[in-house]
Amino acid sequence: MTSNPATESPGLAISAAPMPSITTTHRRRLRAIWRSAGWPSHDIVDAELLAAGLLERREDVNGRTTLRVTDAGVHELVRTAEGHRSARSAHDALVSRVAATLARDGRIAWCGLSLRAWVTTPQADQPADAVPDGRWQMAMPDVYSVRQTSVAAYLLPVVHEIKVNRADLLADLRQVAKRTAYRQMAGALFYVLGEGVGDVDDIPPECGVIRAHGAIGSHARHAGEPVQLEVLRNAPTRAMDEPAGLPFAIWMALARLTPQGLPDDPQLPLIDDAPSVPPVDA
């Protein structure tokens, strides 16, 4: 006769564990198992995916255990991929709209720029004349723009980093080296935030903050068209040290890209050269 431990020892009765919540770590492991032979890691992530019914164990003729993604796991993978595509679509559309707005306001704007920047990390105990340590950092700003001018000192290159998701914003703000690289390749750095994504207090003081009004949710109809931008905090500006206004590597990268135009006018508006660099307000 089979005994019932819960009946014999009520104090040791085992209750059903709550279903674990699925996090980014779980989804990353699920994708890895989907792409692999399914060898288990035998850690808590595997256990929680098994408990959630997203994985199941299989045993071959030699007694070796592997993991297989269940139908529920496949649905979770597809749902996650759809969410990523939707977020990316909204992001790309707002990038295009910000670039179009800058072009409308008289700047030359590019999307898709990719450069390496040398980011230095000075040490507190180093002498003042010592060369600080550093490393190469990939810099891929969402929008990079310059003023239309014939005077190199008036170019005022600006990086606009676009955020339509708060989790993406918070993850980006933890990447100090990336932000430093942006500030080395431009005279100012702005974060452009969709409504509800973040606020001024979230952004470091060395960066400007812009709110993009009505940009999320209607991006499919307005991609490539100007968007209403409100400057919540202007960005501190600095002069570029290069004699030509920009490093040669940036000029070459810009030469390989086509600048953003306006939907109804292929010609970008021209502006007069100013005697001094005005504040950035877009």
C-alpha positions as CSV (number, residue, x, y, z in Angstrom):
1,M,0.0,0.0,0.0
2,T,1.4,3.4,-1.0
3,S,1.8,5.8,1.9
4,N,0.8,9.5,1.6
5,P,3.4,11.7,3.2
6,A,1.1,14.6,3.4
7,T,-1.4,12.5,5.4
8,E,1.2,11.0,7.7
9,S,3.0,14.3,8.4
10,P,0.8,17.3,7.8
11,G,3.6,19.7,8.8
12,L,5.7,18.5,5.9
13,A,3.0,18.7,3.2
14,I,4.5,20.1,-0.1
15,S,2.4,22.7,-1.9
16,A,2.7,23.4,-5.6
17,A,5.3,25.9,-6.4
18,P,4.1,29.1,-8.2
19,M,4.7,29.3,-11.9
20,P,8.0,31.3,-12.5
21,S,7.7,34.5,-14.4
22,I,9.5,34.4,-17.8
23,T,12.3,37.0,-18.0
24,T,14.8,38.0,-20.7
25,T,17.2,35.4,-19.3
26,H,14.6,32.7,-19.8
27,R,13.8,33.8,-23.4
28,R,17.5,33.9,-24.2
29,R,18.0,30.4,-22.9
30,L,14.9,29.2,-24.8
31,R,16.4,30.6,-28.1
32,A,19.7,29.0,-27.4
33,I,18.1,25.5,-26.9
34,W,16.0,26.0,-30.0
35,R,19.1,26.6,-32.1
36,S,21.2,23.8,-30.4
37,A,21.2,20.1,-29.8
38,G,19.4,20.8,-26.5
39,W,22.1,19.8,-24.0
40,P,20.9,20.8,-20.6
41,S,22.8,23.3,-18.3
42,H,21.1,21.8,-15.2
43,D,20.7,25.2,-13.6
44,I,17.7,27.1,-12.2
45,V,16.9,28.6,-15.6
46,D,16.5,25.2,-17.1
47,A,14.4,24.1,-14.2
48,E,12.1,27.1,-14.4
49,L,11.6,26.7,-18.1
50,L,10.7,23.0,-17.5
51,A,8.3,24.0,-14.7
52,A,6.6,26.6,-17.0
53,G,6.1,23.9,-19.7
54,L,8.3,25.7,-22.3
55,L,10.8,22.9,-22.3
56,E,10.6,19.1,-21.9
57,R,13.2,16.4,-21.2
58,R,14.0,13.7,-23.7
59,E,16.1,10.6,-23.1
60,D,17.9,8.7,-25.9
61,V,18.7,5.0,-26.1
62,N,22.0,5.6,-24.3
63,G,20.3,7.3,-21.3
64,R,21.5,10.8,-22.3
65,T,19.0,13.6,-21.4
66,T,18.4,16.5,-23.8
67,L,15.9,19.4,-23.7
68,R,13.3,20.1,-26.4
69,V,11.3,23.2,-26.9
70,T,7.6,22.4,-26.5
71,D,4.8,23.9,-28.5
72,A,4.2,26.4,-25.7
73,G,7.9,27.3,-25.9
74,V,7.6,27.9,-29.7
75,H,4.7,30.2,-29.2
76,E,6.7,32.1,-26.6
77,L,9.6,32.5,-29.1
78,V,7.2,33.8,-31.8
79,R,5.5,36.2,-29.4
80,T,8.9,37.6,-28.3
81,A,10.1,38.0,-31.9
82,E,6.9,39.8,-32.8
83,G,7.4,42.2,-29.9
84,H,11.0,42.9,-30.9
85,R,9.9,43.5,-34.5
86,S,7.2,45.9,-33.4
87,A,9.6,47.8,-31.1
88,R,12.2,48.0,-33.8
89,S,9.7,49.2,-36.3
90,A,8.6,52.0,-34.0
91,H,12.3,52.9,-33.3
92,D,13.3,53.0,-37.0
93,A,10.2,55.1,-37.9
94,L,11.0,57.7,-35.2
95,V,14.7,57.7,-36.3
96,S,13.5,58.6,-39.8
97,R,11.1,61.2,-38.6
98,V,13.7,62.9,-36.3
99,A,16.2,63.0,-39.3
100,A,13.4,64.5,-41.5
101,T,12.7,67.2,-38.9
102,L,16.4,68.2,-38.7
103,A,16.5,68.3,-42.5
104,R,13.4,70.5,-42.5
105,D,15.0,72.9,-40.0
106,G,18.1,73.3,-42.2
107,R,20.6,70.6,-41.0
108,I,22.1,67.8,-43.0
109,A,21.2,64.5,-41.2
110,W,22.4,60.9,-41.7
111,C,21.1,57.6,-40.3
112,G,23.1,54.4,-40.0
113,L,26.5,55.9,-39.3
114,S,29.0,53.4,-37.8
115,L,32.4,54.4,-36.5
116,R,35.0,53.4,-33.9
117,A,35.9,55.9,-31.2
118,W,38.9,55.8,-28.9
119,V,37.4,56.1,-25.4
120,T,39.9,56.9,-22.7
121,T,39.7,55.9,-19.1
122,P,41.9,58.2,-17.0
123,Q,43.1,56.8,-13.6
124,A,43.0,58.8,-10.4
125,D,46.6,58.0,-9.5
126,Q,48.1,58.9,-12.9
127,P,50.2,62.0,-13.3
128,A,48.6,64.9,-15.2
129,D,50.9,64.4,-18.3
130,A,50.4,60.6,-18.5
131,V,48.6,59.2,-21.5
132,P,45.3,57.6,-20.1
133,D,44.3,54.1,-20.9
134,G,41.6,53.5,-23.4
135,R,39.9,51.2,-25.8
136,W,38.0,51.2,-29.1
137,Q,34.2,51.6,-28.8
138,M,31.8,51.2,-31.6
139,A,29.6,54.3,-32.1
140,M,26.4,53.9,-34.1
141,P,24.3,57.0,-33.5
142,D,20.7,56.9,-34.6
143,V,20.9,60.3,-36.2
144,Y,24.0,62.4,-36.9
145,S,23.6,65.9,-38.2
146,V,25.6,69.0,-39.0
147,R,24.7,72.6,-39.9
148,Q,24.7,73.6,-43.6
149,T,27.6,76.1,-43.6
150,S,30.8,76.9,-45.5
151,V,32.7,77.5,-42.2
152,A,34.1,74.5,-40.5
153,A,33.9,76.0,-37.1
154,Y,30.1,76.4,-37.5
155,L,29.3,72.8,-38.3
156,L,28.1,71.9,-34.7
157,P,27.7,68.2,-35.3
158,V,25.0,66.7,-33.1
159,V,24.1,63.1,-32.2
160,H,20.4,62.3,-31.5
161,E,19.9,58.9,-29.8
162,I,16.3,57.7,-30.2
163,K,14.4,55.8,-27.5
164,V,10.9,54.4,-27.8
165,N,11.1,51.9,-25.0
166,R,12.0,52.6,-21.3
167,A,13.8,49.3,-20.8
168,D,16.0,50.1,-23.8
169,L,16.7,53.6,-22.4
170,L,17.8,52.4,-19.0
171,A,20.0,49.7,-20.5
172,D,21.6,52.3,-22.8
173,L,22.2,54.8,-20.0
174,R,24.4,52.1,-18.2
175,Q,26.8,52.1,-21.2
176,V,29.0,55.0,-20.2
177,A,31.7,54.2,-22.9
178,K,29.0,54.4,-25.6
179,R,27.9,57.8,-24.4
180,T,31.4,59.0,-24.2
181,A,32.1,57.9,-27.8
182,Y,29.0,59.9,-29.0
183,R,30.3,63.0,-27.2
184,Q,33.7,62.6,-28.8
185,M,32.4,62.5,-32.3
186,A,29.9,65.4,-31.9
187,G,29.6,68.8,-30.3
188,A,26.4,67.8,-28.5
189,L,24.4,64.7,-27.6
190,F,20.6,64.6,-27.3
191,Y,18.3,61.8,-26.2
192,V,15.0,61.9,-28.0
193,L,12.3,60.2,-26.0
194,G,8.9,59.0,-27.0
195,E,6.0,59.9,-24.8
196,G,6.0,57.9,-21.5
197,V,9.6,56.5,-22.1
198,G,11.5,58.7,-19.7
199,D,12.0,62.2,-18.4
200,V,14.7,64.8,-17.9
201,D,15.8,63.3,-14.5
202,D,16.6,60.0,-16.2
203,I,19.2,61.5,-18.5
204,P,22.8,62.5,-17.4
205,P,23.3,66.3,-17.3
206,E,25.9,66.2,-20.1
207,C,23.2,65.2,-22.5
208,G,20.2,67.2,-23.8
209,V,16.6,65.8,-23.7
210,I,14.0,66.1,-26.4
211,R,10.4,64.8,-26.2
212,A,8.9,63.5,-29.5
213,H,5.2,64.1,-29.3
214,G,2.7,61.6,-30.8
215,A,5.5,59.6,-32.4
216,I,4.7,56.1,-31.0
217,G,1.6,54.3,-32.3
218,S,1.2,56.3,-35.5
219,H,4.7,55.6,-36.9
220,A,3.5,53.5,-39.8
221,R,1.5,56.4,-41.3
222,H,4.2,59.0,-40.8
223,A,7.6,57.3,-41.2
224,G,10.0,59.7,-42.9
225,E,7.9,62.8,-42.1
226,P,8.8,65.5,-39.6
227,V,7.7,65.0,-36.0
228,Q,6.9,67.6,-33.2
229,L,10.0,67.8,-31.0
230,E,10.1,69.7,-27.7
231,V,13.4,70.5,-26.1
232,L,13.1,69.7,-22.4
233,R,16.7,70.4,-21.7
234,N,19.4,71.8,-24.0
235,A,22.7,69.9,-24.4
236,P,26.0,71.5,-23.4
237,T,28.0,72.1,-26.6
238,R,31.7,72.0,-27.2
239,A,33.9,73.0,-30.2
240,M,35.4,70.2,-32.3
241,D,39.2,70.3,-32.1
242,E,39.9,69.3,-35.7
243,P,40.9,72.1,-38.1
244,A,38.3,70.9,-40.6
245,G,35.6,70.8,-38.0
246,L,35.3,67.0,-38.0
247,P,37.8,64.1,-38.0
248,F,38.7,62.7,-41.4
249,A,37.2,59.3,-40.5
250,I,33.8,60.9,-39.9
251,W,33.9,62.8,-43.2
252,M,34.7,59.5,-45.0
253,A,31.8,57.7,-43.2
254,L,29.4,60.5,-44.1
255,A,30.5,60.4,-47.7
256,R,29.4,56.8,-48.0
257,L,25.9,57.6,-46.8
258,T,23.0,59.5,-48.3
259,P,21.7,62.3,-46.1
260,Q,18.0,62.4,-45.1
261,G,15.7,64.4,-47.4
262,L,12.2,65.7,-46.9
263,P,9.2,63.6,-48.2
264,D,7.9,66.5,-50.4
265,D,11.1,68.2,-51.3
266,P,14.4,66.5,-52.4
267,Q,16.3,69.8,-52.0
268,L,17.4,70.5,-48.4
269,P,16.8,74.2,-47.4
270,L,19.8,76.4,-47.3
271,I,20.6,78.7,-44.3
272,D,23.0,81.6,-44.1
273,D,26.3,81.3,-42.2
274,A,26.0,82.8,-38.8
275,P,28.9,84.8,-37.2
276,S,28.7,82.5,-34.1
277,V,27.4,79.1,-33.2
278,P,23.8,79.4,-31.8
279,P,22.4,77.2,-29.1
280,V,21.1,73.8,-30.3
281,D,17.3,73.8,-30.0
282,A,16.4,70.7,-32.2
